Amino acid sequence: MKNLLLESHCIFPTSDIVKTANFYERKMGFKAVQFLDANEPHICQYRDTTEIILTKM
């Protein structure tokens, strides 16, 4: 059976979005897209059909 993450869309506030994004990439296989110059800086993480949005606290 193939292990997939399915249909999840979560928003996690964190004090260091770059460090947290690196963790998700290294340990869990997510791919990051950074939007650090936006009015509300954030990083979107993608894997399978799951998206996690990291925002600054």
C-alpha positions as CSV (number, residue, x, y, z in Angstrom):
1,M,0.0,0.0,0.0
2,K,1.3,3.5,-0.9
3,N,1.5,5.9,2.0
4,L,0.0,9.3,1.0
5,L,-1.2,12.4,2.8
6,L,-4.7,13.2,1.5
7,E,-6.8,16.3,1.4
8,S,-5.5,18.4,4.2
9,H,-5.0,22.1,4.4
10,C,-3.6,23.4,7.7
11,I,-2.3,26.7,8.8
12,F,0.4,26.7,11.5
13,P,1.8,29.9,13.1
14,T,5.4,29.6,14.1
15,S,8.1,32.0,15.3
16,D,10.7,30.9,12.6
17,I,8.9,29.9,9.4
18,V,12.1,29.2,7.5
19,K,13.5,26.8,10.1
20,T,10.1,25.1,10.4
21,A,9.8,24.8,6.6
22,N,13.3,23.2,6.5
23,F,12.1,20.6,9.0
24,Y,9.1,19.7,7.0
25,E,11.3,19.3,3.8
26,R,14.1,17.2,5.4
27,K,12.0,15.0,7.7
28,M,8.7,14.7,6.0
29,G,9.3,15.2,2.3
30,F,7.4,18.4,1.7
31,K,8.3,20.9,-1.0
32,A,8.3,24.6,0.0
33,V,7.2,27.7,-1.9
34,Q,8.2,30.9,-0.1
35,F,6.1,34.1,0.0
36,L,8.3,36.0,2.4
37,D,7.8,39.4,0.6
38,A,4.0,39.3,0.9
39,N,2.1,41.6,3.2
40,E,1.7,38.6,5.5
41,P,4.9,36.5,5.0
42,H,4.3,32.8,4.8
43,I,5.6,29.5,3.3
44,C,3.4,26.9,1.7
45,Q,4.5,23.3,2.0
46,Y,3.2,20.7,-0.4
47,R,3.2,16.9,-0.4
48,D,0.8,14.6,-2.2
49,T,-2.6,16.3,-1.9
50,T,-1.7,18.1,1.3
51,E,-0.9,21.8,1.8
52,I,0.5,23.3,5.0
53,I,0.8,27.0,5.4
54,L,3.4,28.4,7.8
55,T,2.8,31.9,9.1
56,K,4.7,34.1,11.5
57,M,3.4,34.3,15.0
